[in-house]
Amino acid sequence: MEKPYVIGIDMGGTNTAFGIVDTRGNVIAKSAIKTDNPDIEAYVQELKEECTKLIESVGGIDKIKGIGAGCPNGNYYTGNIEFAPNLPWEGVVPFAKMLTEAFGVPAAITNDANAAAVGEMTYGVARGMKNFIMITLGTGVGSGIVIDGKIVYGHDGFAGELGHVNVVRNNGRMCGCGRSGCLEAYTSATGVARSAREILEMSQTDSQLRSIPAESITSKDVFDAAMNGDEVAKEIFNYTGKILGESFADFVAFSAPEAIVLFGGLAKAGDLILNPIVENMEKNLLPIWKDKVKVLFSTLKDADAALLGASALGWEL
Amino acid sequence: MEKPYVIGIDMGGTNTAFGIVDTRGNVIAKSAIKTDNPDIEAYVQELKEECTKLIESVGGIDKIKGIGAGCPNGNYYTGNIEFAPNLPWEGVVPFAKMLTEAFGVPAAITNDANAAAVGEMTYGVARGMKNFIMITLGTGVGSGIVIDGKIVYGHDGFAGELGHVNVVRNNGRMCGCGRSGCLEAYTSATGVARSAREILEMSQTDSQLRSIPAESITSKDVFDAAMNGDEVAKEIFNYTGKILGESFADFVAFSAPEAIVLFGGLAKAGDLILNPIVENMEKNLLPIWKDKVKVLFSTLKDADAALLGASALGWEL
């Protein structure tokens, strides 16, 4: 009989969430541990113990087809977590191998954005699509590119870093990657907050955002102000959407996707961000692609999306 | 017995070259006809008649595995040539179907740059590579993207228009596609000539190029002057290479290729163009890709490259 479940692991810098998922994308059981154990062996042991409780509750390890994990800097080809700046383990961690040995079932890892793309394709809005691009708009900007039904990993396993294409060639903002002018520096949650500070500094226009100390403004504040009709806040979303839309037109020239799917905090801004994205993407597309490429929001339930995405890798093992 | 030959067709706006190719990429026999027959049926008939002479010389149609054609606006999925501005036939031409019916063997078509990429992968410098990007630097700038050993066609068959990503967002040069700031407007042969005219106009520096009427300067003139040590001409190559190198860094962030392969007239400039490309690509790459991505020149013999590339499609049928 086909094994009915997979395990999904969503490793973040602080917490590691994990759960048992069925073929329809229902999370049957879930739990979490801290990621901060500096001893990787001890961390995997704790993960195994906690996860085993869930596994027993669905009938034991024989019901589990595989394990998929979304990890910062996770390399699908090697199964290693490689030099992840926000994790407690240095250098190269053979995480897929450690999982396989601990649980006795096959395991695969990838990075967070690729996991989200697999999840969207397996259970979400991209079900049935063979060609789409997932853009995750969170603290950073990540991407998972799907061509011919498969995640693009490239020659070394690290393809799909669209948060780090250049969008402002000269005098662009410094990016966390050490370079300047990256898409992420403008369109991540922190990028939106930076835009707010810059606009407030440069213009004299009245804004609700002026009641917040400049250094503490968050993208959530900008969203709330825009929903209240604040013109400056709306301008910030228009600017963010313009940069995204212009970039999306270039992404389309690369892989001619059926859709671009947005996921993450900023995607919750709805039309505030979608309208300027679509307008500017259309304005910049080659004629052959005008009115042909959809821009969609993820339909995965927020709390479970990363876990679901990671779990989807388990079906391919 | 395996059929030992394929037919390659390289359709240009003026001439259509075609030939018989063996498994090692030797062009056994070749010929050409004019492309300018406004009657597509008559054109295919003439193509068949001339091509049959070559086919008879290698033992008849039973020796032919398939036909591959590189055509302007050729769509691999549909087999149609769609709205090609430089061909005498309007609208949609079901060219692959017409070839199959005329010759009685399977036929496939694609555009010129994709054909070049397939050729490079089958017979050239990209042999054995699963992930690379072909950039053709001619009158226009085209691209063929290979991921996991296959050409990327995308959702609609038109993927890989990297000549039309934006490289100058504000006040960029007008491009033949109707938009502005495209890579092609700066790094095609005509783009190089435009750069020459702009630099000569704006600066007072002495240059051999000033002896040529501004409107007749070609990229070949710029190359010749640079080889003679002309500083302005060298500056033009540095500028062209800078724009290419910056763009290549973004392409790498998309598909993490093993190599980027250059083909076409401008590729003949050798180190004059290669050095600034590599320098600026490396400067703009994310740290994980530094010193890892090769930039190579095509090794296909120039006169036969397009024909060879198209023929390679024939092996896959």
Boltz contact constraints between the chains, C-beta under 6 A:
constraints:
  - contact:
      token1: [A, 131]
      token2: [B, 154]
      max_distance: 6.0
  - contact:
      token1: [A, 131]
      token2: [B, 155]
      max_distance: 6.0
  - contact:
      token1: [A, 147]
      token2: [B, 147]
      max_distance: 6.0
  - contact:
      token1: [A, 147]
      token2: [B, 152]
      max_distance: 6.0
  - contact:
      token1: [A, 152]
      token2: [B, 147]
      max_distance: 6.0
  - contact:
      token1: [A, 152]
      token2: [B, 255]
      max_distance: 6.0
  - contact:
      token1: [A, 154]
      token2: [B, 131]
      max_distance: 6.0
  - contact:
      token1: [A, 154]
      token2: [B, 255]
      max_distance: 6.0
  - contact:
      token1: [A, 154]
      token2: [B, 256]
      max_distance: 6.0
  - contact:
      token1: [A, 155]
      token2: [B, 131]
      max_distance: 6.0
  - contact:
      token1: [A, 155]
      token2: [B, 256]
      max_distance: 6.0
  - contact:
      token1: [A, 155]
      token2: [B, 257]
      max_distance: 6.0
  - contact:
      token1: [A, 155]
      token2: [B, 258]
      max_distance: 6.0
  - contact:
      token1: [A, 156]
      token2: [B, 256]
      max_distance: 6.0
  - contact:
      token1: [A, 158]
      token2: [B, 256]
      max_distance: 6.0
  - contact:
      token1: [A, 158]
      token2: [B, 288]
      max_distance: 6.0
  - contact:
      token1: [A, 159]
      token2: [B, 255]
      max_distance: 6.0
  - contact:
      token1: [A, 159]
      token2: [B, 256]
      max_distance: 6.0
  - contact:
      token1: [A, 161]
      token2: [B, 253]
      max_distance: 6.0
  - contact:
      token1: [A, 164]
      token2: [B, 253]
      max_distance: 6.0
  - contact:
      token1: [A, 164]
      token2: [B, 286]
      max_distance: 6.0
  - contact:
      token1: [A, 165]
      token2: [B, 250]
      max_distance: 6.0
  - contact:
      token1: [A, 165]
      token2: [B, 253]
      max_distance: 6.0
  - contact:
      token1: [A, 177]
      token2: [B, 286]
      max_distance: 6.0
  - contact:
      token1: [A, 250]
      token2: [B, 165]
      max_distance: 6.0
  - contact:
      token1: [A, 253]
      token2: [B, 161]
      max_distance: 6.0
  - contact:
      token1: [A, 253]
      token2: [B, 164]
      max_distance: 6.0
  - contact:
      token1: [A, 253]
      token2: [B, 165]
      max_distance: 6.0
  - contact:
      token1: [A, 254]
      token2: [B, 254]
      max_distance: 6.0
  - contact:
      token1: [A, 255]
      token2: [B, 152]
      max_distance: 6.0
  - contact:
      token1: [A, 255]
      token2: [B, 154]
      max_distance: 6.0
  - contact:
      token1: [A, 255]
      token2: [B, 159]
      max_distance: 6.0
  - contact:
      token1: [A, 256]
      token2: [B, 154]
      max_distance: 6.0
  - contact:
      token1: [A, 256]
      token2: [B, 155]
      max_distance: 6.0
  - contact:
      token1: [A, 256]
      token2: [B, 156]
      max_distance: 6.0
  - contact:
      token1: [A, 256]
      token2: [B, 158]
      max_distance: 6.0
  - contact:
      token1: [A, 256]
      token2: [B, 159]
      max_distance: 6.0
  - contact:
      token1: [A, 257]
      token2: [B, 155]
      max_distance: 6.0
  - contact:
      token1: [A, 258]
      token2: [B, 155]
      max_distance: 6.0
  - contact:
      token1: [A, 286]
      token2: [B, 164]
      max_distance: 6.0
  - contact:
      token1: [A, 286]
      token2: [B, 177]
      max_distance: 6.0
  - contact:
      token1: [A, 288]
      token2: [B, 158]
      max_distance: 6.0
